Amino acid sequence: MADIHDRGRALAIRMLAPRSKGGKGAALVLTRVTKGTRDPDTGQTVGGTQTFTGSGLRESLALEDVDGTAIKASDVKLLVSPVQADGTDMPQPTTADKITFDGTAYTIVRVDPWNYAGVTVGFEVQARA
């Protein structure tokens, strides 16, 4: 029998799924810049990017939370599903990553993983356009 954390994860996956799949969310793309490899011929390091397609939900931050420095009025909260569109686990976003959601590119300011008893249920991301 699945425990409460597994059921919570399954609920988050269903709710944060795109509307086309019966959820309340929309598609998003997490972009991660990779270090790359050094090219011995040119001596330069060639970096790359990894993209992870998933889904999530955007919320406005509460006005009382906006302090003008750590949290700005233009910041948004993104609730990110723990799985990618293909069903594999979504890597935990970091402040070095970017998220494209609903046509807007966001810089990640803060990430709060929802991790209960070792079960990743989702990620709460403070993002800035």
Backbone as XML, in Angstrom:
<?xml version="1.0"?>
<chain id="A" units="angstrom">
  <residue number="1" name="MET">
    <atom name="N" x="0.841" y="-1.179" z="0.000"/>
    <atom name="CA" x="0.000" y="0.000" z="0.000"/>
    <atom name="C" x="0.887" y="1.244" z="0.000"/>
  </residue>
  <residue number="2" name="ALA">
    <atom name="N" x="0.543" y="2.196" z="-0.814"/>
    <atom name="CA" x="1.306" y="3.440" z="-0.890"/>
    <atom name="C" x="1.100" y="4.251" z="0.384"/>
  </residue>
  <residue number="3" name="ASP">
    <atom name="N" x="2.177" y="4.894" z="0.827"/>
    <atom name="CA" x="2.011" y="5.710" z="2.025"/>
    <atom name="C" x="1.524" y="7.112" z="1.649"/>
  </residue>
  <residue number="4" name="ILE">
    <atom name="N" x="1.325" y="7.932" z="2.663"/>
    <atom name="CA" x="0.731" y="9.248" z="2.451"/>
    <atom name="C" x="1.588" y="10.142" z="1.550"/>
  </residue>
  <residue number="5" name="HIS">
    <atom name="N" x="2.921" y="10.000" z="1.620"/>
    <atom name="CA" x="3.794" y="10.844" z="0.804"/>
    <atom name="C" x="3.712" y="10.465" z="-0.675"/>
  </residue>
  <residue number="6" name="ASP">
    <atom name="N" x="3.610" y="9.174" z="-0.955"/>
    <atom name="CA" x="3.450" y="8.734" z="-2.347"/>
    <atom name="C" x="2.115" y="9.220" z="-2.911"/>
  </residue>
  <residue number="7" name="ARG">
    <atom name="N" x="1.080" y="9.190" z="-2.087"/>
    <atom name="CA" x="-0.223" y="9.683" z="-2.538"/>
    <atom name="C" x="-0.179" y="11.192" z="-2.765"/>
  </residue>
  <residue number="8" name="GLY">
    <atom name="N" x="0.538" y="11.912" z="-1.901"/>
    <atom name="CA" x="0.704" y="13.356" z="-2.087"/>
    <atom name="C" x="1.442" y="13.678" z="-3.377"/>
  </residue>
  <residue number="9" name="ARG">
    <atom name="N" x="2.464" y="12.879" z="-3.697"/>
    <atom name="CA" x="3.214" y="13.069" z="-4.944"/>
    <atom name="C" x="2.300" y="12.833" z="-6.143"/>
  </residue>
  <residue number="10" name="ALA">
    <atom name="N" x="1.523" y="11.757" z="-6.093"/>
    <atom name="CA" x="0.613" y="11.439" z="-7.197"/>
    <atom name="C" x="-0.422" y="12.556" z="-7.386"/>
  </residue>
  <residue number="11" name="LEU">
    <atom name="N" x="-0.916" y="13.108" z="-6.288"/>
    <atom name="CA" x="-1.879" y="14.210" z="-6.370"/>
    <atom name="C" x="-1.227" y="15.449" z="-6.990"/>
  </residue>
  <residue number="12" name="ALA">
    <atom name="N" x="-0.002" y="15.775" z="-6.557"/>
    <atom name="CA" x="0.704" y="16.936" z="-7.120"/>
    <atom name="C" x="0.936" y="16.752" z="-8.613"/>
  </residue>
  <residue number="13" name="ILE">
    <atom name="N" x="1.311" y="15.562" z="-9.031"/>
    <atom name="CA" x="1.542" y="15.288" z="-10.453"/>
    <atom name="C" x="0.259" y="15.511" z="-11.248"/>
  </residue>
  <residue number="14" name="ARG">
    <atom name="N" x="-0.862" y="15.006" z="-10.729"/>
    <atom name="CA" x="-2.146" y="15.178" z="-11.428"/>
    <atom name="C" x="-2.561" y="16.643" z="-11.488"/>
  </residue>
  <residue number="15" name="MET">
    <atom name="N" x="-2.440" y="17.358" z="-10.376"/>
    <atom name="CA" x="-2.899" y="18.748" z="-10.315"/>
    <atom name="C" x="-2.013" y="19.695" z="-11.123"/>
  </residue>
  <residue number="16" name="LEU">
    <atom name="N" x="-0.704" y="19.436" z="-11.172"/>
    <atom name="CA" x="0.221" y="20.322" z="-11.878"/>
    <atom name="C" x="0.397" y="19.946" z="-13.340"/>
  </residue>
  <residue number="17" name="ALA">
    <atom name="N" x="-0.277" y="18.889" z="-13.775"/>
    <atom name="CA" x="-0.210" y="18.487" z="-15.187"/>
    <atom name="C" x="-0.846" y="19.574" z="-16.053"/>
  </residue>
  <residue number="18" name="PRO">
    <atom name="N" x="-0.458" y="19.641" z="-17.326"/>
    <atom name="CA" x="-1.078" y="20.627" z="-18.222"/>
    <atom name="C" x="-2.585" y="20.404" z="-18.332"/>
  </residue>
  <residue number="19" name="ARG">
    <atom name="N" x="-3.301" y="21.464" z="-18.627"/>
    <atom name="CA" x="-4.764" y="21.367" z="-18.776"/>
    <atom name="C" x="-5.158" y="20.335" z="-19.824"/>
  </residue>
  <residue number="20" name="SER">
    <atom name="N" x="-4.327" y="20.198" z="-20.864"/>
    <atom name="CA" x="-4.635" y="19.232" z="-21.923"/>
    <atom name="C" x="-4.607" y="17.798" z="-21.410"/>
  </residue>
  <residue number="21" name="LYS">
    <atom name="N" x="-3.989" y="17.591" z="-20.245"/>
    <atom name="CA" x="-3.927" y="16.255" z="-19.657"/>
    <atom name="C" x="-4.771" y="16.162" z="-18.393"/>
  </residue>
  <residue number="22" name="GLY">
    <atom name="N" x="-5.677" y="17.113" z="-18.208"/>
    <atom name="CA" x="-6.605" y="17.060" z="-17.089"/>
    <atom name="C" x="-6.154" y="17.772" z="-15.832"/>
  </residue>
  <residue number="23" name="GLY">
    <atom name="N" x="-4.994" y="18.411" z="-15.847"/>
    <atom name="CA" x="-4.501" y="19.111" z="-14.669"/>
    <atom name="C" x="-4.872" y="20.578" z="-14.675"/>
  </residue>
  <residue number="24" name="LYS">
    <atom name="N" x="-4.287" y="21.323" z="-13.775"/>
    <atom name="CA" x="-4.530" y="22.764" z="-13.659"/>
    <atom name="C" x="-3.339" y="23.588" z="-14.141"/>
  </residue>
  <residue number="25" name="GLY">
    <atom name="N" x="-2.260" y="22.930" z="-14.573"/>
    <atom name="CA" x="-1.029" y="23.621" z="-14.928"/>
    <atom name="C" x="-0.886" y="23.895" z="-16.406"/>
  </residue>
  <residue number="26" name="ALA">
    <atom name="N" x="0.338" y="24.274" z="-16.759"/>
    <atom name="CA" x="0.718" y="24.533" z="-18.144"/>
    <atom name="C" x="2.149" y="24.035" z="-18.328"/>
  </residue>
  <residue number="27" name="ALA">
    <atom name="N" x="2.539" y="23.892" z="-19.576"/>
    <atom name="CA" x="3.881" y="23.397" z="-19.879"/>
    <atom name="C" x="4.939" y="24.424" z="-19.472"/>
  </residue>
  <residue number="28" name="LEU">
    <atom name="N" x="6.103" y="23.927" z="-19.081"/>
    <atom name="CA" x="7.245" y="24.783" z="-18.787"/>
    <atom name="C" x="8.517" y="24.077" z="-19.232"/>
  </residue>
  <residue number="29" name="VAL">
    <atom name="N" x="9.574" y="24.858" z="-19.408"/>
    <atom name="CA" x="10.869" y="24.301" z="-19.787"/>
    <atom name="C" x="11.910" y="24.811" z="-18.801"/>
  </residue>
  <residue number="30" name="LEU">
    <atom name="N" x="12.598" y="23.884" z="-18.150"/>
    <atom name="CA" x="13.709" y="24.198" z="-17.265"/>
    <atom name="C" x="14.986" y="24.083" z="-18.086"/>
  </residue>
  <residue number="31" name="THR">
    <atom name="N" x="15.783" y="25.143" z="-18.129"/>
    <atom name="CA" x="17.023" y="25.149" z="-18.908"/>
    <atom name="C" x="18.202" y="25.244" z="-17.958"/>
  </residue>
  <residue number="32" name="ARG">
    <atom name="N" x="19.123" y="24.309" z="-18.108"/>
    <atom name="CA" x="20.317" y="24.243" z="-17.258"/>
    <atom name="C" x="21.552" y="24.379" z="-18.129"/>
  </residue>
  <residue number="33" name="VAL">
    <atom name="N" x="22.421" y="25.322" z="-17.789"/>
    <atom name="CA" x="23.687" y="25.499" z="-18.509"/>
    <atom name="C" x="24.691" y="24.506" z="-17.938"/>
  </residue>
  <residue number="34" name="THR">
    <atom name="N" x="25.327" y="23.746" z="-18.835"/>
    <atom name="CA" x="26.316" y="22.761" z="-18.405"/>
    <atom name="C" x="27.717" y="23.309" z="-18.620"/>
  </residue>
  <residue number="35" name="LYS">
    <atom name="N" x="28.660" y="22.789" z="-17.867"/>
    <atom name="CA" x="30.039" y="23.261" z="-17.970"/>
    <atom name="C" x="30.632" y="23.012" z="-19.338"/>
  </residue>
  <residue number="36" name="GLY">
    <atom name="N" x="30.355" y="21.901" z="-19.936"/>
    <atom name="CA" x="30.917" y="21.595" z="-21.245"/>
    <atom name="C" x="32.292" y="20.966" z="-21.142"/>
  </residue>
  <residue number="37" name="THR">
    <atom name="N" x="32.926" y="20.828" z="-22.275"/>
    <atom name="CA" x="34.236" y="20.192" z="-22.336"/>
    <atom name="C" x="35.238" y="21.127" z="-22.996"/>
  </residue>
  <residue number="38" name="ARG">
    <atom name="N" x="36.493" y="20.914" z="-22.684"/>
    <atom name="CA" x="37.558" y="21.740" z="-23.253"/>
    <atom name="C" x="37.945" y="21.177" z="-24.615"/>
  </residue>
  <residue number="39" name="ASP">
    <atom name="N" x="37.994" y="22.055" z="-25.609"/>
    <atom name="CA" x="38.419" y="21.675" z="-26.955"/>
    <atom name="C" x="39.937" y="21.846" z="-27.026"/>
  </residue>
  <residue number="40" name="PRO">
    <atom name="N" x="40.700" y="20.742" z="-27.171"/>
    <atom name="CA" x="42.158" y="20.849" z="-27.167"/>
    <atom name="C" x="42.709" y="21.622" z="-28.363"/>
  </residue>
  <residue number="41" name="ASP">
    <atom name="N" x="41.973" y="21.655" z="-29.464"/>
    <atom name="CA" x="42.446" y="22.375" z="-30.649"/>
    <atom name="C" x="42.388" y="23.889" z="-30.470"/>
  </residue>
  <residue number="42" name="THR">
    <atom name="N" x="41.315" y="24.376" z="-29.850"/>
    <atom name="CA" x="41.152" y="25.822" z="-29.685"/>
    <atom name="C" x="41.516" y="26.296" z="-28.279"/>
  </residue>
  <residue number="43" name="GLY">
    <atom name="N" x="41.540" y="25.378" z="-27.323"/>
    <atom name="CA" x="41.827" y="25.749" z="-25.939"/>
    <atom name="C" x="40.644" y="26.352" z="-25.220"/>
  </residue>
  <residue number="44" name="GLN">
    <atom name="N" x="39.487" y="26.380" z="-25.866"/>
    <atom name="CA" x="38.298" y="26.971" z="-25.267"/>
    <atom name="C" x="37.402" y="25.878" z="-24.695"/>
  </residue>
  <residue number="45" name="THR">
    <atom name="N" x="36.667" y="26.260" z="-23.687"/>
    <atom name="CA" x="35.683" y="25.352" z="-23.116"/>
    <atom name="C" x="34.341" y="25.629" z="-23.770"/>
  </residue>
  <residue number="46" name="VAL">
    <atom name="N" x="33.777" y="24.595" z="-24.342"/>
    <atom name="CA" x="32.501" y="24.722" z="-25.033"/>
    <atom name="C" x="31.404" y="24.224" z="-24.093"/>
  </residue>
  <residue number="47" name="GLY">
    <atom name="N" x="30.545" y="25.136" z="-23.678"/>
    <atom name="CA" x="29.446" y="24.782" z="-22.795"/>
    <atom name="C" x="28.209" y="24.399" z="-23.583"/>
  </residue>
  <residue number="48" name="GLY">
    <atom name="N" x="27.255" y="23.898" z="-22.903"/>
    <atom name="CA" x="26.011" y="23.515" z="-23.544"/>
    <atom name="C" x="24.851" y="23.763" z="-22.607"/>
  </residue>
  <residue number="49" name="THR">
    <atom name="N" x="23.702" y="23.335" z="-23.019"/>
    <atom name="CA" x="22.525" y="23.447" z="-22.172"/>
    <atom name="C" x="21.771" y="22.131" z="-22.180"/>
  </residue>
  <residue number="50" name="GLN">
    <atom name="N" x="21.096" y="21.879" z="-21.089"/>
    <atom name="CA" x="20.166" y="20.764" z="-20.987"/>
    <atom name="C" x="18.791" y="21.369" z="-20.783"/>
  </residue>
  <residue number="51" name="THR">
    <atom name="N" x="17.798" y="20.801" z="-21.440"/>
    <atom name="CA" x="16.431" y="21.273" z="-21.225"/>
    <atom name="C" x="15.587" y="20.125" z="-20.699"/>
  </residue>
  <residue number="52" name="PHE">
    <atom name="N" x="14.701" y="20.470" z="-19.800"/>
    <atom name="CA" x="13.787" y="19.513" z="-19.192"/>
    <atom name="C" x="12.378" y="20.074" z="-19.351"/>
  </residue>
  <residue number="53" name="THR">
    <atom name="N" x="11.518" y="19.352" z="-20.045"/>
    <atom name="CA" x="10.151" y="19.799" z="-20.278"/>
    <atom name="C" x="9.244" y="19.205" z="-19.214"/>
  </residue>
  <residue number="54" name="GLY">
    <atom name="N" x="8.520" y="20.067" z="-18.544"/>
    <atom name="CA" x="7.619" y="19.616" z="-17.495"/>
    <atom name="C" x="6.369" y="20.462" z="-17.474"/>
  </residue>
  <residue number="55" name="SER">
    <atom name="N" x="5.786" y="20.583" z="-16.296"/>
    <atom name="CA" x="4.580" y="21.393" z="-16.161"/>
    <atom name="C" x="4.551" y="22.019" z="-14.776"/>
  </residue>
  <residue number="56" name="GLY">
    <atom name="N" x="3.721" y="23.014" z="-14.649"/>
    <atom name="CA" x="3.608" y="23.692" z="-13.372"/>
    <atom name="C" x="2.489" y="24.707" z="-13.387"/>
  </residue>
  <residue number="57" name="LEU">
    <atom name="N" x="2.436" y="25.475" z="-12.331"/>
    <atom name="CA" x="1.368" y="26.437" z="-12.114"/>
    <atom name="C" x="2.004" y="27.738" z="-11.625"/>
  </residue>
  <residue number="58" name="ARG">
    <atom name="N" x="1.537" y="28.869" z="-12.122"/>
    <atom name="CA" x="2.069" y="30.171" z="-11.691"/>
    <atom name="C" x="1.084" y="30.815" z="-10.732"/>
  </residue>
  <residue number="59" name="GLU">
    <atom name="N" x="1.621" y="31.377" z="-9.651"/>
    <atom name="CA" x="0.821" y="32.122" z="-8.683"/>
    <atom name="C" x="1.489" y="33.464" z="-8.431"/>
  </residue>
  <residue number="60" name="SER">
    <atom name="N" x="0.689" y="34.450" z="-8.115"/>
    <atom name="CA" x="1.248" y="35.730" z="-7.686"/>
    <atom name="C" x="1.641" y="35.603" z="-6.220"/>
  </residue>
  <residue number="61" name="LEU">
    <atom name="N" x="2.650" y="36.341" z="-5.835"/>
    <atom name="CA" x="3.048" y="36.349" z="-4.433"/>
    <atom name="C" x="2.131" y="37.281" z="-3.654"/>
  </residue>
  <residue number="62" name="ALA">
    <atom name="N" x="1.921" y="36.971" z="-2.395"/>
    <atom name="CA" x="1.084" y="37.815" z="-1.546"/>
    <atom name="C" x="1.759" y="39.168" z="-1.340"/>
  </residue>
  <residue number="63" name="LEU">
    <atom name="N" x="0.993" y="40.245" z="-1.392"/>
    <atom name="CA" x="1.546" y="41.597" z="-1.251"/>
    <atom name="C" x="2.312" y="41.777" z="0.055"/>
  </residue>
  <residue number="64" name="GLU">
    <atom name="N" x="1.861" y="41.154" z="1.121"/>
    <atom name="CA" x="2.556" y="41.312" z="2.405"/>
    <atom name="C" x="3.927" y="40.627" z="2.412"/>
  </residue>
  <residue number="65" name="ASP">
    <atom name="N" x="4.170" y="39.726" z="1.445"/>
    <atom name="CA" x="5.471" y="39.062" z="1.345"/>
    <atom name="C" x="6.495" y="39.894" z="0.577"/>
  </residue>
  <residue number="66" name="VAL">
    <atom name="N" x="6.031" y="40.863" z="-0.201"/>
    <atom name="CA" x="6.929" y="41.676" z="-1.028"/>
    <atom name="C" x="7.654" y="42.681" z="-0.135"/>
  </residue>
  <residue number="67" name="ASP">
    <atom name="N" x="9.003" y="42.583" z="-0.115"/>
    <atom name="CA" x="9.792" y="43.511" z="0.696"/>
    <atom name="C" x="10.640" y="44.452" z="-0.154"/>
  </residue>
  <residue number="68" name="GLY">
    <atom name="N" x="10.627" y="44.272" z="-1.472"/>
    <atom name="CA" x="11.359" y="45.158" z="-2.364"/>
    <atom name="C" x="12.808" y="44.779" z="-2.588"/>
  </residue>
  <residue number="69" name="THR">
    <atom name="N" x="13.335" y="43.852" z="-1.789"/>
    <atom name="CA" x="14.725" y="43.429" z="-1.988"/>
    <atom name="C" x="14.790" y="41.943" z="-2.310"/>
  </residue>
  <residue number="70" name="ALA">
    <atom name="N" x="14.500" y="41.096" z="-1.334"/>
    <atom name="CA" x="14.532" y="39.651" z="-1.578"/>
    <atom name="C" x="13.351" y="39.210" z="-2.435"/>
  </residue>
  <residue number="71" name="ILE">
    <atom name="N" x="12.213" y="39.837" z="-2.223"/>
    <atom name="CA" x="11.013" y="39.534" z="-3.005"/>
    <atom name="C" x="10.509" y="40.839" z="-3.603"/>
  </residue>
  <residue number="72" name="LYS">
    <atom name="N" x="10.496" y="40.896" z="-4.928"/>
    <atom name="CA" x="10.045" y="42.101" z="-5.631"/>
    <atom name="C" x="8.605" y="41.925" z="-6.099"/>
  </residue>
  <residue number="73" name="ALA">
    <atom name="N" x="7.945" y="43.029" z="-6.379"/>
    <atom name="CA" x="6.539" y="42.999" z="-6.782"/>
    <atom name="C" x="6.328" y="42.228" z="-8.077"/>
  </residue>
  <residue number="74" name="SER">
    <atom name="N" x="7.339" y="42.179" z="-8.934"/>
    <atom name="CA" x="7.204" y="41.478" z="-10.217"/>
    <atom name="C" x="7.508" y="39.983" z="-10.120"/>
  </residue>
  <residue number="75" name="ASP">
    <atom name="N" x="7.973" y="39.512" z="-8.961"/>
    <atom name="CA" x="8.283" y="38.094" z="-8.794"/>
    <atom name="C" x="7.009" y="37.259" z="-8.830"/>
  </residue>
  <residue number="76" name="VAL">
    <atom name="N" x="7.168" y="36.016" z="-9.237"/>
    <atom name="CA" x="6.057" y="35.072" z="-9.241"/>
    <atom name="C" x="6.489" y="33.805" z="-8.520"/>
  </residue>
  <residue number="77" name="LYS">
    <atom name="N" x="5.486" y="33.050" z="-8.094"/>
    <atom name="CA" x="5.736" y="31.739" z="-7.514"/>
    <atom name="C" x="5.320" y="30.703" z="-8.551"/>
  </residue>
  <residue number="78" name="LEU">
    <atom name="N" x="6.237" y="29.805" z="-8.876"/>
    <atom name="CA" x="5.933" y="28.705" z="-9.781"/>
    <atom name="C" x="5.936" y="27.417" z="-8.979"/>
  </residue>
  <residue number="79" name="LEU">
    <atom name="N" x="4.868" y="26.663" z="-9.084"/>
    <atom name="CA" x="4.802" y="25.341" z="-8.482"/>
    <atom name="C" x="5.127" y="24.353" z="-9.589"/>
  </residue>
  <residue number="80" name="VAL">
    <atom name="N" x="6.241" y="23.648" z="-9.454"/>
    <atom name="CA" x="6.764" y="22.793" z="-10.512"/>
    <atom name="C" x="6.516" y="21.328" z="-10.169"/>
  </residue>
  <residue number="81" name="SER">
    <atom name="N" x="5.996" y="20.595" z="-11.140"/>
    <atom name="CA" x="5.725" y="19.172" z="-10.979"/>
    <atom name="C" x="7.023" y="18.399" z="-10.753"/>
  </residue>
  <residue number="82" name="PRO">
    <atom name="N" x="6.962" y="17.312" z="-9.977"/>
    <atom name="CA" x="8.165" y="16.507" z="-9.744"/>
    <atom name="C" x="8.538" y="15.612" z="-10.920"/>
  </residue>
  <residue number="83" name="VAL">
    <atom name="N" x="7.712" y="15.587" z="-11.963"/>
    <atom name="CA" x="8.023" y="14.749" z="-13.128"/>
    <atom name="C" x="8.031" y="15.585" z="-14.400"/>
  </residue>
  <residue number="84" name="GLN">
    <atom name="N" x="8.821" y="15.126" z="-15.360"/>
    <atom name="CA" x="8.865" y="15.751" z="-16.670"/>
    <atom name="C" x="7.684" y="15.253" z="-17.500"/>
  </residue>
  <residue number="85" name="ALA">
    <atom name="N" x="7.532" y="15.822" z="-18.662"/>
    <atom name="CA" x="6.430" y="15.442" z="-19.550"/>
    <atom name="C" x="6.506" y="13.974" z="-19.949"/>
  </residue>
  <residue number="86" name="ASP">
    <atom name="N" x="7.727" y="13.415" z="-20.002"/>
    <atom name="CA" x="7.877" y="12.010" z="-20.394"/>
    <atom name="C" x="7.739" y="11.045" z="-19.217"/>
  </residue>
  <residue number="87" name="GLY">
    <atom name="N" x="7.466" y="11.566" z="-18.017"/>
    <atom name="CA" x="7.248" y="10.721" z="-16.855"/>
    <atom name="C" x="8.479" y="10.484" z="-15.995"/>
  </residue>
  <residue number="88" name="THR">
    <atom name="N" x="9.659" y="10.900" z="-16.460"/>
    <atom name="CA" x="10.865" y="10.753" z="-15.642"/>
    <atom name="C" x="10.930" y="11.883" z="-14.619"/>
  </residue>
  <residue number="89" name="ASP">
    <atom name="N" x="11.738" y="11.690" z="-13.592"/>
    <atom name="CA" x="11.837" y="12.693" z="-12.532"/>
    <atom name="C" x="12.411" y="14.007" z="-13.044"/>
  </residue>
  <residue number="90" name="MET">
    <atom name="N" x="11.833" y="15.092" z="-12.596"/>
    <atom name="CA" x="12.342" y="16.434" z="-12.896"/>
    <atom name="C" x="13.499" y="16.698" z="-11.937"/>
  </residue>
  <residue number="91" name="PRO">
    <atom name="N" x="14.653" y="17.153" z="-12.447"/>
    <atom name="CA" x="15.734" y="17.494" z="-11.518"/>
    <atom name="C" x="15.345" y="18.716" z="-10.692"/>
  </residue>
  <residue number="92" name="GLN">
    <atom name="N" x="15.900" y="18.801" z="-9.489"/>
    <atom name="CA" x="15.583" y="19.957" z="-8.654"/>
    <atom name="C" x="16.131" y="21.215" z="-9.307"/>
  </residue>
  <residue number="93" name="PRO">
    <atom name="N" x="15.287" y="22.219" z="-9.524"/>
    <atom name="CA" x="15.777" y="23.477" z="-10.086"/>
    <atom name="C" x="16.792" y="24.128" z="-9.140"/>
  </residue>
  <residue number="94" name="THR">
    <atom name="N" x="17.710" y="24.904" z="-9.722"/>
    <atom name="CA" x="18.688" y="25.653" z="-8.931"/>
    <atom name="C" x="18.639" y="27.116" z="-9.361"/>
  </residue>
  <residue number="95" name="THR">
    <atom name="N" x="19.299" y="27.966" z="-8.605"/>
    <atom name="CA" x="19.310" y="29.388" z="-8.943"/>
    <atom name="C" x="20.146" y="29.673" z="-10.185"/>
  </residue>
  <residue number="96" name="ALA">
    <atom name="N" x="20.884" y="28.695" z="-10.675"/>
    <atom name="CA" x="21.647" y="28.865" z="-11.917"/>
    <atom name="C" x="20.802" y="28.526" z="-13.150"/>
  </residue>
  <residue number="97" name="ASP">
    <atom name="N" x="19.623" y="27.951" z="-12.941"/>
    <atom name="CA" x="18.751" y="27.535" z="-14.046"/>
    <atom name="C" x="17.807" y="28.665" z="-14.449"/>
  </residue>
  <residue number="98" name="LYS">
    <atom name="N" x="17.182" y="28.484" z="-15.599"/>
    <atom name="CA" x="16.141" y="29.391" z="-16.094"/>
    <atom name="C" x="14.883" y="28.560" z="-16.327"/>
  </residue>
  <residue number="99" name="ILE">
    <atom name="N" x="13.731" y="29.195" z="-16.200"/>
    <atom name="CA" x="12.457" y="28.536" z="-16.496"/>
    <atom name="C" x="11.701" y="29.392" z="-17.499"/>
  </residue>
  <residue number="100" name="THR">
    <atom name="N" x="11.206" y="28.753" z="-18.548"/>
    <atom name="CA" x="10.313" y="29.422" z="-19.488"/>
    <atom name="C" x="8.915" y="28.882" z="-19.231"/>
  </residue>
  <residue number="101" name="PHE">
    <atom name="N" x="8.006" y="29.784" z="-18.879"/>
    <atom name="CA" x="6.639" y="29.396" z="-18.549"/>
    <atom name="C" x="5.694" y="30.371" z="-19.222"/>
  </residue>
  <residue number="102" name="ASP">
    <atom name="N" x="4.758" y="29.858" z="-19.986"/>
    <atom name="CA" x="3.738" y="30.676" z="-20.647"/>
    <atom name="C" x="4.370" y="31.798" z="-21.480"/>
  </residue>
  <residue number="103" name="GLY">
    <atom name="N" x="5.478" y="31.472" z="-22.166"/>
    <atom name="CA" x="6.125" y="32.419" z="-23.057"/>
    <atom name="C" x="7.055" y="33.419" z="-22.396"/>
  </residue>
  <residue number="104" name="THR">
    <atom name="N" x="7.197" y="33.369" z="-21.078"/>
    <atom name="CA" x="8.068" y="34.293" z="-20.356"/>
    <atom name="C" x="9.255" y="33.537" z="-19.776"/>
  </residue>
  <residue number="105" name="ALA">
    <atom name="N" x="10.453" y="34.093" z="-19.971"/>
    <atom name="CA" x="11.666" y="33.498" z="-19.404"/>
    <atom name="C" x="11.896" y="34.079" z="-18.013"/>
  </residue>
  <residue number="106" name="TYR">
    <atom name="N" x="12.107" y="33.210" z="-17.050"/>
    <atom name="CA" x="12.304" y="33.620" z="-15.667"/>
    <atom name="C" x="13.670" y="33.167" z="-15.166"/>
  </residue>
  <residue number="107" name="THR">
    <atom name="N" x="14.260" y="33.996" z="-14.315"/>
    <atom name="CA" x="15.456" y="33.630" z="-13.570"/>
    <atom name="C" x="14.996" y="33.109" z="-12.218"/>
  </residue>
  <residue number="108" name="ILE">
    <atom name="N" x="15.581" y="32.024" z="-11.772"/>
    <atom name="CA" x="15.193" y="31.439" z="-10.489"/>
    <atom name="C" x="15.916" y="32.176" z="-9.365"/>
  </residue>
  <residue number="109" name="VAL">
    <atom name="N" x="15.144" y="32.666" z="-8.411"/>
    <atom name="CA" x="15.685" y="33.394" z="-7.269"/>
    <atom name="C" x="15.853" y="32.460" z="-6.075"/>
  </residue>
  <residue number="110" name="ARG">
    <atom name="N" x="14.869" y="31.591" z="-5.853"/>
    <atom name="CA" x="14.869" y="30.706" z="-4.688"/>
    <atom name="C" x="14.089" y="29.447" z="-5.025"/>
  </residue>
  <residue number="111" name="VAL">
    <atom name="N" x="14.519" y="28.328" z="-4.462"/>
    <atom name="CA" x="13.821" y="27.056" z="-4.667"/>
    <atom name="C" x="13.540" y="26.430" z="-3.310"/>
  </residue>
  <residue number="112" name="ASP">
    <atom name="N" x="12.304" y="26.018" z="-3.111"/>
    <atom name="CA" x="11.916" y="25.306" z="-1.898"/>
    <atom name="C" x="11.383" y="23.943" z="-2.329"/>
  </residue>
  <residue number="113" name="PRO">
    <atom name="N" x="12.209" y="22.885" z="-2.201"/>
    <atom name="CA" x="11.723" y="21.565" z="-2.611"/>
    <atom name="C" x="10.709" y="21.033" z="-1.609"/>
  </residue>
  <residue number="114" name="TRP">
    <atom name="N" x="9.681" y="20.420" z="-2.129"/>
    <atom name="CA" x="8.717" y="19.724" z="-1.282"/>
    <atom name="C" x="9.199" y="18.283" z="-1.205"/>
  </residue>
  <residue number="115" name="ASN">
    <atom name="N" x="9.976" y="17.983" z="-0.198"/>
    <atom name="CA" x="10.561" y="16.661" z="-0.055"/>
    <atom name="C" x="10.181" y="16.140" z="1.321"/>
  </residue>
  <residue number="116" name="TYR">
    <atom name="N" x="9.348" y="15.132" z="1.335"/>
    <atom name="CA" x="8.851" y="14.586" z="2.587"/>
    <atom name="C" x="9.251" y="13.124" z="2.696"/>
  </residue>
  <residue number="117" name="ALA">
    <atom name="N" x="10.021" y="12.809" z="3.735"/>
    <atom name="CA" x="10.471" y="11.437" z="3.988"/>
    <atom name="C" x="11.141" y="10.836" z="2.757"/>
  </residue>
  <residue number="118" name="GLY">
    <atom name="N" x="11.922" y="11.661" z="2.051"/>
    <atom name="CA" x="12.648" y="11.186" z="0.878"/>
    <atom name="C" x="11.830" y="11.133" z="-0.398"/>
  </residue>
  <residue number="119" name="VAL">
    <atom name="N" x="10.584" y="11.572" z="-0.352"/>
    <atom name="CA" x="9.720" y="11.565" z="-1.538"/>
    <atom name="C" x="9.589" y="13.003" z="-2.046"/>
  </residue>
  <residue number="120" name="THR">
    <atom name="N" x="10.058" y="13.244" z="-3.270"/>
    <atom name="CA" x="9.946" y="14.580" z="-3.859"/>
    <atom name="C" x="8.538" y="14.759" z="-4.408"/>
  </residue>
  <residue number="121" name="VAL">
    <atom name="N" x="7.812" y="15.693" z="-3.820"/>
    <atom name="CA" x="6.424" y="15.934" z="-4.188"/>
    <atom name="C" x="6.311" y="17.073" z="-5.201"/>
  </residue>
  <residue number="122" name="GLY">
    <atom name="N" x="7.286" y="17.955" z="-5.245"/>
    <atom name="CA" x="7.280" y="19.076" z="-6.180"/>
    <atom name="C" x="8.276" y="20.126" z="-5.731"/>
  </residue>
  <residue number="123" name="PHE">
    <atom name="N" x="8.246" y="21.271" z="-6.417"/>
    <atom name="CA" x="9.173" y="22.357" z="-6.116"/>
    <atom name="C" x="8.425" y="23.683" z="-6.146"/>
  </residue>
  <residue number="124" name="GLU">
    <atom name="N" x="8.648" y="24.503" z="-5.129"/>
    <atom name="CA" x="8.112" y="25.860" z="-5.108"/>
    <atom name="C" x="9.264" y="26.790" z="-5.482"/>
  </residue>
  <residue number="125" name="VAL">
    <atom name="N" x="9.096" y="27.533" z="-6.577"/>
    <atom name="CA" x="10.170" y="28.355" z="-7.121"/>
    <atom name="C" x="9.755" y="29.822" z="-7.101"/>
  </residue>
  <residue number="126" name="GLN">
    <atom name="N" x="10.606" y="30.666" z="-6.520"/>
    <atom name="CA" x="10.429" y="32.115" z="-6.648"/>
    <atom name="C" x="11.205" y="32.511" z="-7.888"/>
  </residue>
  <residue number="127" name="ALA">
    <atom name="N" x="10.520" y="33.131" z="-8.848"/>
    <atom name="CA" x="11.144" y="33.448" z="-10.134"/>
    <atom name="C" x="10.936" y="34.913" z="-10.481"/>
  </residue>
  <residue number="128" name="ARG">
    <atom name="N" x="11.884" y="35.439" z="-11.255"/>
    <atom name="CA" x="11.859" y="36.853" z="-11.630"/>
    <atom name="C" x="12.028" y="36.973" z="-13.138"/>
  </residue>
  <residue number="129" name="ALA">
    <atom name="N" x="11.139" y="37.755" z="-13.775"/>
    <atom name="CA" x="11.224" y="37.942" z="-15.233"/>
    <atom name="C" x="12.308" y="38.937" z="-15.580"/>
  </residue>
</chain>
